[in-house]
Amino acid sequence: MSDFVPSEDDSDDIMAMVQELQIRLSFQEDSLQSLNEVIAKQDETIRQLQEQLRYFAKKVKTVESSVSQPGMNVGDERPPHY
């Protein structure tokens, strides 16, 4: 195995590549943080929507059970203006 000794030009190239990688890493970290914030907001929105869905489903069942009569479908009922 030979000992590689970088020249001045090689060192500059390596430093430029390291700096480029550091910049990319910084942008990726910022992107990741932004995406995490979006996911957290979406998760909260989904939770709220699920709760609203449960509430309205329960409400519909309550209304259906209080309105329905034996042998009559709520969907078959005529509006009051007929």
Stockholm file with secondary structure:
# STOCKHOLM 1.0

chainA/1-82         MSDFVPSEDDSDDIMAMVQELQIRLSFQEDSLQSLNEVIAKQDETIRQLQEQLRYFAKKVKTVESSVSQPGMNVGDERPPHY
#=GR chainA/1-82 SS CCCCCCCHHHHHHHHHHHHHHHHHHHHHHHHHHHHHHHHHHHHHHHHHHHHHHHHHHHHHHHHHHHHCCTTCCGGGCCCTTC
#=GC SS_cons        CCCCCCCHHHHHHHHHHHHHHHHHHHHHHHHHHHHHHHHHHHHHHHHHHHHHHHHHHHHHHHHHHHHCCTTCCGGGCCCTTC
//
